[in-house]
Amino acid sequence: MANQDTKQEKIAALPDLFQMGDDGVHLRSARCGTCGTCFFPEYHEQHRPDCSREGVEKVLLSRTGRLASYTIQCYMPPPPFKTEGDITPYPIGMVEFSEGIQVVGIMVNCTEDDLELGMAVETTTFTLYHDEQGQEIVTWAFRPVND
Ligand SMILES: [Zn+2]
């Protein structure tokens, strides 16, 4: 049913990968109760070949992390990634979270010149396209934190 509110609603392209709430955007991870390893996405349990993988608990990653690595990508991500136009070139960052996991995502609100290893970044969303109702279909992304 269409939302008559004038405020545009963001819809997660892949709802089991991240969550959007009043406290911001959080990636949905899980922690293995046997070895303590966090993995992403939360349903990806192939984290350690010899682990019994018992007691897996869902964990929301911290909203902020540190930029561990980045690159500039000059080609479009493969399907099912879908955008309304060519976004190349764009920065991709690998972000380290205090939960002990690194996750890759598009960097927004910045250019290559703004990026420094170790800088604080926060999880946000990136608008992929608009659906027939004009709603924003989004995926997760990272942006520099302006301290
Ligand atoms: Zn494990």
Backbone and ligand atoms as CSV (ligand in chain L), in Angstrom:
chain,resi,resn,atom,element,x,y,z
A,1,MET,N,N,0.850,-1.202,0.000
A,1,MET,CA,C,0.000,0.000,0.000
A,1,MET,C,C,0.881,1.245,0.000
A,2,ALA,N,N,0.549,2.192,-0.844
A,2,ALA,CA,C,1.381,3.384,-1.001
A,2,ALA,C,C,1.312,4.259,0.243
A,3,ASN,N,N,2.407,4.799,0.598
A,3,ASN,CA,C,2.487,5.696,1.741
A,3,ASN,C,C,2.115,7.109,1.287
A,4,GLN,N,N,1.089,7.676,1.880
A,4,GLN,CA,C,0.615,9.009,1.464
A,4,GLN,C,C,1.412,10.127,2.120
A,5,ASP,N,N,2.259,9.761,3.055
A,5,ASP,CA,C,3.099,10.748,3.724
A,5,ASP,C,C,4.003,11.425,2.697
A,6,THR,N,N,4.257,12.706,2.883
A,6,THR,CA,C,5.115,13.417,1.942
A,6,THR,C,C,6.589,13.039,2.137
A,7,LYS,N,N,6.893,12.543,3.335
A,7,LYS,CA,C,8.270,12.132,3.608
A,7,LYS,C,C,8.575,10.862,2.820
A,8,GLN,N,N,9.673,10.909,2.055
A,8,GLN,CA,C,10.028,9.732,1.276
A,8,GLN,C,C,10.583,8.645,2.173
A,9,GLU,N,N,10.106,7.463,1.942
A,9,GLU,CA,C,10.541,6.334,2.745
A,9,GLU,C,C,11.660,5.587,2.038
A,10,LYS,N,N,12.676,5.232,2.794
A,10,LYS,CA,C,13.764,4.451,2.223
A,10,LYS,C,C,13.482,2.972,2.430
A,11,ILE,N,N,13.690,2.210,1.375
A,11,ILE,CA,C,13.455,0.777,1.425
A,11,ILE,C,C,14.797,0.073,1.208
A,12,ALA,N,N,15.118,-0.849,2.086
A,12,ALA,CA,C,16.367,-1.597,1.955
A,12,ALA,C,C,16.263,-2.578,0.793
A,13,ALA,N,N,17.206,-2.504,-0.135
A,13,ALA,CA,C,17.207,-3.433,-1.270
A,13,ALA,C,C,17.361,-4.870,-0.767
A,14,LEU,N,N,18.152,-5.035,0.284
A,14,LEU,CA,C,18.401,-6.357,0.863
A,14,LEU,C,C,18.188,-6.239,2.368
A,15,PRO,N,N,16.947,-6.409,2.834
A,15,PRO,CA,C,16.600,-6.095,4.224
A,15,PRO,C,C,17.295,-6.948,5.270
A,16,ASP,N,N,17.831,-8.102,4.886
A,16,ASP,CA,C,18.492,-8.918,5.907
A,16,ASP,C,C,19.970,-8.569,6.063
A,17,LEU,N,N,20.429,-7.520,5.396
A,17,LEU,CA,C,21.840,-7.137,5.496
A,17,LEU,C,C,22.070,-5.945,6.423
A,18,PHE,N,N,21.083,-5.067,6.546
A,18,PHE,CA,C,21.250,-3.908,7.419
A,18,PHE,C,C,19.896,-3.435,7.894
A,19,GLN,N,N,19.943,-2.608,8.926
A,19,GLN,CA,C,18.708,-2.113,9.532
A,19,GLN,C,C,18.804,-0.601,9.679
A,20,MET,N,N,17.705,0.082,9.361
A,20,MET,CA,C,17.642,1.537,9.472
A,20,MET,C,C,16.695,1.886,10.602
A,21,GLY,N,N,17.168,2.702,11.543
A,21,GLY,CA,C,16.321,3.088,12.661
A,21,GLY,C,C,16.612,4.504,13.093
A,22,ASP,N,N,15.973,4.915,14.197
A,22,ASP,CA,C,16.172,6.263,14.709
A,22,ASP,C,C,17.628,6.499,15.116
A,23,ASP,N,N,18.330,5.427,15.464
A,23,ASP,CA,C,19.724,5.567,15.886
A,23,ASP,C,C,20.687,5.324,14.729
A,24,GLY,N,N,20.201,5.385,13.522
A,24,GLY,CA,C,21.072,5.267,12.365
A,24,GLY,C,C,21.018,3.907,11.699
A,25,VAL,N,N,22.011,3.682,10.865
A,25,VAL,CA,C,22.064,2.463,10.057
A,25,VAL,C,C,23.074,1.496,10.670
A,26,HIS,N,N,22.657,0.258,10.837
A,26,HIS,CA,C,23.539,-0.768,11.409
A,26,HIS,C,C,23.565,-1.988,10.500
A,27,LEU,N,N,24.766,-2.499,10.254
A,27,LEU,CA,C,24.882,-3.752,9.515
A,27,LEU,C,C,24.478,-4.905,10.423
A,28,ARG,N,N,23.821,-5.897,9.836
A,28,ARG,CA,C,23.336,-7.051,10.602
A,28,ARG,C,C,24.356,-8.177,10.507
A,29,SER,N,N,25.023,-8.406,11.611
A,29,SER,CA,C,26.054,-9.428,11.697
A,29,SER,C,C,25.580,-10.502,12.664
A,30,ALA,N,N,26.421,-11.492,12.876
A,30,ALA,CA,C,26.161,-12.517,13.886
A,30,ALA,C,C,27.500,-12.965,14.447
A,31,ARG,N,N,27.475,-13.418,15.694
A,31,ARG,CA,C,28.698,-13.866,16.359
A,31,ARG,C,C,28.573,-15.344,16.693
A,32,CYS,N,N,29.622,-16.071,16.373
A,32,CYS,CA,C,29.657,-17.509,16.672
A,32,CYS,C,C,29.906,-17.693,18.159
A,33,GLY,N,N,29.053,-18.454,18.825
A,33,GLY,CA,C,29.212,-18.694,20.251
A,33,GLY,C,C,30.370,-19.622,20.581
A,34,THR,N,N,30.867,-20.340,19.616
A,34,THR,CA,C,31.967,-21.274,19.843
A,34,THR,C,C,33.323,-20.581,19.771
A,35,CYS,N,N,33.561,-19.808,18.713
A,35,CYS,CA,C,34.887,-19.204,18.535
A,35,CYS,C,C,34.858,-17.682,18.676
A,36,GLY,N,N,33.666,-17.076,18.771
A,36,GLY,CA,C,33.572,-15.629,18.971
A,36,GLY,C,C,33.711,-14.800,17.712
A,37,THR,N,N,33.873,-15.443,16.564
A,37,THR,CA,C,34.037,-14.717,15.305
A,37,THR,C,C,32.713,-14.086,14.872
A,38,CYS,N,N,32.789,-12.811,14.464
A,38,CYS,CA,C,31.628,-12.170,13.848
A,38,CYS,C,C,31.690,-12.399,12.350
A,39,PHE,N,N,30.546,-12.551,11.747
A,39,PHE,CA,C,30.522,-12.702,10.297
A,39,PHE,C,C,29.388,-11.868,9.718
A,40,PHE,N,N,29.498,-11.632,8.429
A,40,PHE,CA,C,28.526,-10.806,7.709
A,40,PHE,C,C,28.379,-11.384,6.317
A,41,PRO,N,N,27.168,-11.525,5.818
A,41,PRO,CA,C,25.887,-11.256,6.490
A,41,PRO,C,C,25.640,-12.219,7.656
A,42,GLU,N,N,24.601,-11.935,8.424
A,42,GLU,CA,C,24.340,-12.706,9.634
A,42,GLU,C,C,24.059,-14.178,9.343
A,43,TYR,N,N,23.627,-14.500,8.135
A,43,TYR,CA,C,23.321,-15.891,7.805
A,43,TYR,C,C,24.546,-16.617,7.224
A,44,HIS,N,N,25.657,-15.882,7.076
A,44,HIS,CA,C,26.865,-16.496,6.518
A,44,HIS,C,C,27.657,-17.133,7.646
A,45,GLU,N,N,27.583,-18.439,7.798
A,45,GLU,CA,C,28.215,-19.099,8.936
A,45,GLU,C,C,29.504,-19.814,8.563
A,46,GLN,N,N,29.940,-19.721,7.332
A,46,GLN,CA,C,31.151,-20.441,6.915
A,46,GLN,C,C,32.389,-19.617,7.268
A,47,HIS,N,N,32.542,-19.296,8.558
A,47,HIS,CA,C,33.595,-18.381,8.970
A,47,HIS,C,C,34.891,-19.080,9.330
A,48,ARG,N,N,34.861,-20.339,9.712
A,48,ARG,CA,C,36.058,-21.049,10.155
A,48,ARG,C,C,35.818,-22.534,9.906
A,49,PRO,N,N,36.624,-23.145,9.042
A,49,PRO,CA,C,36.323,-24.517,8.590
A,49,PRO,C,C,36.162,-25.540,9.716
A,50,ASP,N,N,36.956,-25.423,10.787
A,50,ASP,CA,C,36.907,-26.471,11.812
A,50,ASP,C,C,36.048,-26.089,13.022
A,51,CYS,N,N,35.252,-25.016,12.896
A,51,CYS,CA,C,34.425,-24.567,14.023
A,51,CYS,C,C,33.085,-25.292,14.021
A,52,SER,N,N,32.596,-25.626,15.224
A,52,SER,CA,C,31.313,-26.331,15.315
A,52,SER,C,C,30.123,-25.392,15.132
A,53,ARG,N,N,30.362,-24.063,15.173
A,53,ARG,CA,C,29.329,-23.049,14.882
A,53,ARG,C,C,28.115,-23.171,15.795
A,54,GLU,N,N,28.346,-23.371,17.081
A,54,GLU,CA,C,27.220,-23.474,18.005
A,54,GLU,C,C,26.978,-22.155,18.720
A,55,GLY,N,N,25.730,-21.894,19.033
A,55,GLY,CA,C,25.369,-20.695,19.784
A,55,GLY,C,C,25.536,-19.410,19.008
A,56,VAL,N,N,25.202,-19.427,17.737
A,56,VAL,CA,C,25.316,-18.212,16.922
A,56,VAL,C,C,24.246,-17.206,17.351
A,57,GLU,N,N,24.680,-15.978,17.631
A,57,GLU,CA,C,23.761,-14.917,18.040
A,57,GLU,C,C,23.824,-13.753,17.065
A,58,LYS,N,N,22.666,-13.184,16.756
A,58,LYS,CA,C,22.640,-12.023,15.873
A,58,LYS,C,C,23.199,-10.808,16.603
A,59,VAL,N,N,23.970,-10.003,15.885
A,59,VAL,CA,C,24.626,-8.822,16.452
A,59,VAL,C,C,24.469,-7.673,15.468
A,60,LEU,N,N,24.057,-6.507,15.973
A,60,LEU,CA,C,24.093,-5.310,15.129
A,60,LEU,C,C,25.468,-4.681,15.303
A,61,LEU,N,N,26.174,-4.450,14.205
A,61,LEU,CA,C,27.488,-3.830,14.304
A,61,LEU,C,C,27.340,-2.375,14.737
A,62,SER,N,N,28.400,-1.852,15.363
A,62,SER,CA,C,28.428,-0.439,15.739
A,62,SER,C,C,28.132,0.410,14.505
A,63,ARG,N,N,27.570,1.573,14.741
A,63,ARG,CA,C,27.253,2.463,13.616
A,63,ARG,C,C,28.525,3.014,12.983
A,64,THR,N,N,29.566,3.179,13.788
A,64,THR,CA,C,30.817,3.739,13.269
A,64,THR,C,C,31.947,2.724,13.336
A,65,GLY,N,N,32.927,2.927,12.460
A,65,GLY,CA,C,34.116,2.097,12.440
A,65,GLY,C,C,35.277,2.920,11.909
A,66,ARG,N,N,36.371,2.235,11.590
A,66,ARG,CA,C,37.574,2.906,11.078
A,66,ARG,C,C,37.870,2.421,9.667
A,67,LEU,N,N,38.304,3.343,8.827
A,67,LEU,CA,C,38.623,2.985,7.450
A,67,LEU,C,C,39.932,2.198,7.426
A,68,ALA,N,N,39.857,0.917,7.100
A,68,ALA,CA,C,41.033,0.048,7.110
A,68,ALA,C,C,41.725,0.016,5.760
A,69,SER,N,N,40.980,0.226,4.695
A,69,SER,CA,C,41.538,0.215,3.346
A,69,SER,C,C,40.502,0.815,2.406
A,70,TYR,N,N,40.951,1.264,1.253
A,70,TYR,CA,C,39.990,1.752,0.256
A,70,TYR,C,C,40.610,1.690,-1.129
A,71,THR,N,N,39.752,1.778,-2.113
A,71,THR,CA,C,40.212,1.838,-3.499
A,71,THR,C,C,39.184,2.621,-4.294
A,72,ILE,N,N,39.560,3.011,-5.490
A,72,ILE,CA,C,38.622,3.685,-6.384
A,72,ILE,C,C,38.256,2.693,-7.476
A,73,GLN,N,N,36.969,2.460,-7.609
A,73,GLN,CA,C,36.517,1.472,-8.574
A,73,GLN,C,C,36.013,2.188,-9.828
A,74,CYS,N,N,36.452,1.741,-10.982
A,74,CYS,CA,C,36.094,2.380,-12.253
A,74,CYS,C,C,35.165,1.520,-13.096
A,75,TYR,N,N,34.542,0.531,-12.458
A,75,TYR,CA,C,33.568,-0.298,-13.167
A,75,TYR,C,C,32.355,-0.479,-12.273
A,76,MET,N,N,31.219,-0.732,-12.870
A,76,MET,CA,C,29.988,-0.889,-12.102
A,76,MET,C,C,29.999,-2.229,-11.356
A,77,PRO,N,N,29.422,-2.237,-10.141
A,77,PRO,CA,C,29.297,-3.513,-9.440
A,77,PRO,C,C,28.408,-4.456,-10.257
A,78,PRO,N,N,28.655,-5.754,-10.196
A,78,PRO,CA,C,27.859,-6.699,-10.984
A,78,PRO,C,C,26.439,-6.842,-10.451
A,79,PRO,N,N,25.487,-7.300,-11.280
A,79,PRO,CA,C,24.137,-7.576,-10.791
A,79,PRO,C,C,24.209,-8.553,-9.615
A,80,PRO,N,N,23.281,-8.483,-8.656
A,80,PRO,CA,C,22.004,-7.757,-8.714
A,80,PRO,C,C,22.109,-6.267,-8.414
A,81,PHE,N,N,23.304,-5.721,-8.236
A,81,PHE,CA,C,23.452,-4.285,-8.007
A,81,PHE,C,C,22.833,-3.538,-9.182
A,82,LYS,N,N,22.006,-2.532,-8.863
A,82,LYS,CA,C,21.278,-1.820,-9.912
A,82,LYS,C,C,21.191,-0.349,-9.527
A,83,THR,N,N,21.532,0.549,-10.439
A,83,THR,CA,C,21.409,1.988,-10.179
A,83,THR,C,C,20.708,2.639,-11.355
A,84,GLU,N,N,20.332,3.911,-11.163
A,84,GLU,CA,C,19.651,4.627,-12.249
A,84,GLU,C,C,20.644,5.184,-13.259
A,85,GLY,N,N,21.917,5.191,-12.912
A,85,GLY,CA,C,22.912,5.703,-13.847
A,85,GLY,C,C,24.278,5.167,-13.490
A,86,ASP,N,N,25.239,5.505,-14.330
A,86,ASP,CA,C,26.621,5.086,-14.103
A,86,ASP,C,C,27.180,5.877,-12.925
A,87,ILE,N,N,27.688,5.200,-11.928
A,87,ILE,CA,C,28.226,5.882,-10.737
A,87,ILE,C,C,29.750,5.896,-10.726
A,88,THR,N,N,30.371,5.344,-11.771
A,88,THR,CA,C,31.835,5.262,-11.796
A,88,THR,C,C,32.459,6.614,-12.101
A,89,PRO,N,N,33.669,6.884,-11.608
A,89,PRO,CA,C,34.378,6.093,-10.602
A,89,PRO,C,C,33.863,6.413,-9.197
A,90,TYR,N,N,34.008,5.482,-8.272
A,90,TYR,CA,C,33.509,5.702,-6.916
A,90,TYR,C,C,34.445,5.011,-5.921
A,91,PRO,N,N,34.574,5.590,-4.722
A,91,PRO,CA,C,35.417,4.955,-3.707
A,91,PRO,C,C,34.688,3.803,-3.020
A,92,ILE,N,N,35.450,2.760,-2.766
A,92,ILE,CA,C,34.979,1.599,-1.995
A,92,ILE,C,C,35.865,1.534,-0.754
A,93,GLY,N,N,35.251,1.440,0.410
A,93,GLY,CA,C,36.032,1.384,1.637
A,93,GLY,C,C,35.869,0.055,2.343
A,94,MET,N,N,36.938,-0.386,3.004
A,94,MET,CA,C,36.845,-1.543,3.894
A,94,MET,C,C,36.888,-0.989,5.313
A,95,VAL,N,N,35.812,-1.194,6.049
A,95,VAL,CA,C,35.657,-0.580,7.363
A,95,VAL,C,C,35.795,-1.630,8.452
A,96,GLU,N,N,36.646,-1.324,9.431
A,96,GLU,CA,C,36.848,-2.229,10.559
A,96,GLU,C,C,35.973,-1.783,11.723
A,97,PHE,N,N,35.181,-2.710,12.234
A,97,PHE,CA,C,34.307,-2.428,13.370
A,97,PHE,C,C,34.903,-2.990,14.651
A,98,SER,N,N,34.498,-2.409,15.777
A,98,SER,CA,C,35.052,-2.844,17.064
A,98,SER,C,C,34.666,-4.285,17.381
A,99,GLU,N,N,33.665,-4.815,16.689
A,99,GLU,CA,C,33.267,-6.210,16.887
A,99,GLU,C,C,34.276,-7.170,16.250
A,100,GLY,N,N,35.314,-6.625,15.585
A,100,GLY,CA,C,36.346,-7.475,15.027
A,100,GLY,C,C,36.027,-8.004,13.637
A,101,ILE,N,N,35.341,-7.205,12.857
A,101,ILE,CA,C,34.977,-7.630,11.509
A,101,ILE,C,C,35.197,-6.454,10.570
A,102,GLN,N,N,35.585,-6.748,9.347
A,102,GLN,CA,C,35.742,-5.726,8.314
A,102,GLN,C,C,34.701,-5.965,7.234
A,103,VAL,N,N,34.050,-4.886,6.813
A,103,VAL,CA,C,33.002,-4.971,5.798
A,103,VAL,C,C,33.279,-3.910,4.734
A,104,VAL,N,N,33.053,-4.280,3.492
A,104,VAL,CA,C,33.299,-3.395,2.359
A,104,VAL,C,C,32.001,-2.703,1.953
A,105,GLY,N,N,32.116,-1.436,1.569
A,105,GLY,CA,C,30.940,-0.718,1.081
A,105,GLY,C,C,31.335,0.519,0.307
A,106,ILE,N,N,30.389,1.029,-0.452
A,106,ILE,CA,C,30.609,2.275,-1.199
A,106,ILE,C,C,30.784,3.415,-0.207
A,107,MET,N,N,31.740,4.315,-0.501
A,107,MET,CA,C,31.951,5.504,0.324
A,107,MET,C,C,31.193,6.661,-0.319
A,108,VAL,N,N,30.386,7.347,0.478
A,108,VAL,CA,C,29.623,8.486,-0.040
A,108,VAL,C,C,30.006,9.757,0.721
A,109,ASN,N,N,29.542,10.903,0.210
A,109,ASN,CA,C,29.835,12.213,0.810
A,109,ASN,C,C,31.329,12.482,0.882
A,110,CYS,N,N,32.089,11.977,-0.067
A,110,CYS,CA,C,33.535,12.194,-0.043
A,110,CYS,C,C,34.116,11.901,-1.418
A,111,THR,N,N,35.351,12.364,-1.609
A,111,THR,CA,C,36.119,11.999,-2.794
A,111,THR,C,C,37.365,11.262,-2.312
A,112,GLU,N,N,38.141,10.781,-3.241
A,112,GLU,CA,C,39.373,10.065,-2.895
A,112,GLU,C,C,40.263,10.925,-2.001
A,113,ASP,N,N,40.311,12.236,-2.276
A,113,ASP,CA,C,41.190,13.138,-1.519
A,113,ASP,C,C,40.789,13.242,-0.049
A,114,ASP,N,N,39.525,12.958,0.258
A,114,ASP,CA,C,39.047,13.060,1.645
A,114,ASP,C,C,39.404,11.829,2.476
A,115,LEU,N,N,39.817,10.763,1.831
A,115,LEU,CA,C,39.964,9.487,2.537
A,115,LEU,C,C,41.358,9.318,3.130
A,116,GLU,N,N,41.379,8.888,4.377
A,116,GLU,CA,C,42.639,8.597,5.067
A,116,GLU,C,C,42.461,7.306,5.840
A,117,LEU,N,N,43.457,6.453,5.779
A,117,LEU,CA,C,43.381,5.207,6.533
A,117,LEU,C,C,43.250,5.523,8.020
A,118,GLY,N,N,42.379,4.806,8.696
A,118,GLY,CA,C,42.186,5.001,10.120
A,118,GLY,C,C,41.123,6.022,10.479
A,119,MET,N,N,40.636,6.754,9.493
A,119,MET,CA,C,39.625,7.776,9.798
A,119,MET,C,C,38.304,7.134,10.235
A,120,ALA,N,N,37.567,7.886,11.061
A,120,ALA,CA,C,36.272,7.400,11.530
A,120,ALA,C,C,35.241,7.532,10.402
A,121,VAL,N,N,34.502,6.472,10.189
A,121,VAL,CA,C,33.420,6.495,9.204
A,121,VAL,C,C,32.160,5.934,9.848
A,122,GLU,N,N,31.028,6.321,9.317
A,122,GLU,CA,C,29.780,5.788,9.855
A,122,GLU,C,C,28.973,5.126,8.757
A,123,THR,N,N,28.167,4.188,9.185
A,123,THR,CA,C,27.320,3.461,8.250
A,123,THR,C,C,26.137,4.344,7.871
A,124,THR,N,N,25.841,4.383,6.590
A,124,THR,CA,C,24.725,5.181,6.099
A,124,THR,C,C,24.078,4.391,4.958
A,125,THR,N,N,23.297,5.067,4.145
A,125,THR,CA,C,22.684,4.378,3.009
A,125,THR,C,C,23.080,5.069,1.713
A,126,PHE,N,N,22.971,4.341,0.630
A,126,PHE,CA,C,23.233,4.848,-0.713
A,126,PHE,C,C,22.007,4.521,-1.554
A,127,THR,N,N,21.435,5.535,-2.198
A,127,THR,CA,C,20.232,5.319,-3.000
A,127,THR,C,C,20.593,4.699,-4.342
A,128,LEU,N,N,20.072,3.505,-4.575
A,128,LEU,CA,C,20.342,2.780,-5.817
A,128,LEU,C,C,19.424,3.263,-6.935
A,129,TYR,N,N,18.129,3.310,-6.642
A,129,TYR,CA,C,17.138,3.729,-7.633
A,129,TYR,C,C,15.828,3.997,-6.910
A,130,HIS,N,N,14.839,4.499,-7.649
A,130,HIS,CA,C,13.504,4.740,-7.090
A,130,HIS,C,C,12.539,3.737,-7.702
A,131,ASP,N,N,11.619,3.234,-6.883
A,131,ASP,CA,C,10.648,2.285,-7.421
A,131,ASP,C,C,9.455,3.036,-8.027
A,132,GLU,N,N,8.418,2.295,-8.445
A,132,GLU,CA,C,7.264,2.896,-9.124
A,132,GLU,C,C,6.542,3.908,-8.249
A,133,GLN,N,N,6.628,3.746,-6.906
A,133,GLN,CA,C,5.980,4.682,-5.983
A,133,GLN,C,C,6.892,5.864,-5.635
A,134,GLY,N,N,8.066,5.901,-6.234
A,134,GLY,CA,C,8.985,6.987,-5.951
A,134,GLY,C,C,9.797,6.791,-4.682
A,135,GLN,N,N,9.690,5.607,-4.093
A,135,GLN,CA,C,10.448,5.347,-2.869
A,135,GLN,C,C,11.903,5.027,-3.198
A,136,GLU,N,N,12.772,5.459,-2.308
A,136,GLU,CA,C,14.195,5.214,-2.501
A,136,GLU,C,C,14.546,3.779,-2.122
A,137,ILE,N,N,15.155,3.067,-3.030
A,137,ILE,CA,C,15.662,1.729,-2.750
A,137,ILE,C,C,17.153,1.899,-2.444
A,138,VAL,N,N,17.543,1.494,-1.237
A,138,VAL,CA,C,18.892,1.812,-0.769
A,138,VAL,C,C,19.672,0.562,-0.393
A,139,THR,N,N,20.985,0.720,-0.404
A,139,THR,CA,C,21.880,-0.291,0.145
A,139,THR,C,C,22.733,0.399,1.201
A,140,TRP,N,N,23.563,-0.356,1.912
A,140,TRP,CA,C,24.395,0.284,2.917
A,140,TRP,C,C,25.597,0.948,2.252
A,141,ALA,N,N,26.155,1.932,2.933
A,141,ALA,CA,C,27.335,2.637,2.467
A,141,ALA,C,C,28.025,3.209,3.691
A,142,PHE,N,N,29.180,3.816,3.482
A,142,PHE,CA,C,29.910,4.452,4.584
A,142,PHE,C,C,30.243,5.885,4.204
A,143,ARG,N,N,30.338,6.753,5.206
A,143,ARG,CA,C,30.733,8.132,4.957
A,143,ARG,C,C,31.642,8.596,6.086
A,144,PRO,N,N,32.533,9.545,5.781
A,144,PRO,CA,C,33.391,10.067,6.842
A,144,PRO,C,C,32.558,10.711,7.941
A,145,VAL,N,N,32.992,10.533,9.190
A,145,VAL,CA,C,32.355,11.206,10.313
A,145,VAL,C,C,32.999,12.571,10.463
A,146,ASN,N,N,32.180,13.598,10.500
A,146,ASN,CA,C,32.710,14.941,10.670
A,146,ASN,C,C,32.792,15.261,12.149
A,147,ASP,N,N,33.952,15.053,12.717
A,147,ASP,CA,C,34.152,15.293,14.156
A,147,ASP,C,C,34.082,16.773,14.470
L,1,ZN,ZN,ZN,32.948,-20.256,15.132
